[in-house]
């Protein structure tokens, strides 16, 4: 047999050192628990606090300035290694399932829309309680999600990550971004068949516990794989292998694309998420709120202006001069939902026109073409989350002259990547050059619409 390459050896190392990976997971769990619990029970920082001297600010910077933006980046660069090696929720859910009831997974939990619904609801609720700013909100949102993961682990499956597979709010996002990863665990069907023949002659095969419930024999890409390494070398048929970053979108996307992926990309990442990032800097939001407040006062309807909502429903921190009225909270929800509907529907219409240029209306082709927007959608969420990073660094008076150029560079690279993927996708559905070029005109228009959101956030609203 030929000597395995370095990447394959890395996969085999992960398989042999599973105990080391479990130990790393528990270290991350301990750090995670410390960062979400301790700041929540300590006083909020005053105006003289700094990142290096205040635990609450440090935890805020770790979670929203480093942790989440670079977890998203890791999905594109490494696949779902975060999920399989570092994620505290996944580790706790799997651990809890060892001692649980082991019930069968119910049909309602298998519904394909949960990744979109969970992402949307969590994003909106996070803005209602200002999760990026306050540690109690972090404990409620992230801690609540972790408790939910453990409860699902206790009730369903046995040594499985049922929560991660079906209900995790970011599972769908991670699944989309991991399709761009430059390597994956590849399954050789020929080797798998040979292992069955050898099994008939007494060759013993050690079963593999795939915690995220991936059907190993039929695994084709990196979307669902948690990259934990447990299956590396299984039946001498699975190995960590390089691949083209376009393979899963262009080649496998035709069969894998579905309406819920389209909803998550267009109405989730390029809709709801944009609304969540926009409202804090939007002059439209301020103008509309002032108009409604004046209208309510003129008509002597004053209860929407009350600020008596509890902190776990709407932001309520009087000591920080940060309190939502019922109007504020309703406006936040309405702005995010409206932004999601407008951006998502406009993008869907443009992509439908692009798909129509390639032939008769076809839903599968539309969903396949939508996958080409993953780079732009992923970079957009990264830029939105990293805005918190920039704000925290700006408060420390660090030089940030390089930030606008970096943002433009990332957006330009993402647009080129998405356009290249779209061009490759069109070749799967049409051979006529004219049809493909016409489709690209509509697709580039969709890119311009997506880019307009970041122009408004970083440049337009600040003028």
Secondary structure, DSSP 8 states (H G I E B T S, - for coil): -----HHHHHHHHHHHTHHHHHHHHHHHHHHHHHHHHTGGGS----TT--TTT-HHHHHHIIIIIIIHHHHHHHHHHHSTHIIIII-HHHHHHHHHHTTS--B---TGGG-TTHHHHHHHHHHHHHHHTTTTT-HHHHIIIIIHHHHHHHHHHHHB-SS--HHHHHT-TTHHHHHHHHTT-SEEEEE-HHHHHHHHHHHTTT--------TT---GGG--SSSS----STTTTGGGTEEEEE--TTIIIIISHHHH--HHHHHIIIIIIIIIHHHHHHTTT-HHHHHHHHHHHHHHHHTT--GGG-----TTTS-EEGGGTEE--HHHHHHHHHHHHHHHHHHHHHHHHHHHHHHHTTSS--HHHHHHHHGGGHHHHHHHHHHHHHHHHHHHHHHTT---TTHHHHHHHHHHHHHHHHHHHHHHHHHHH---HHHHHHHHHHHHHHHHHHHHHHHIIIIITT-
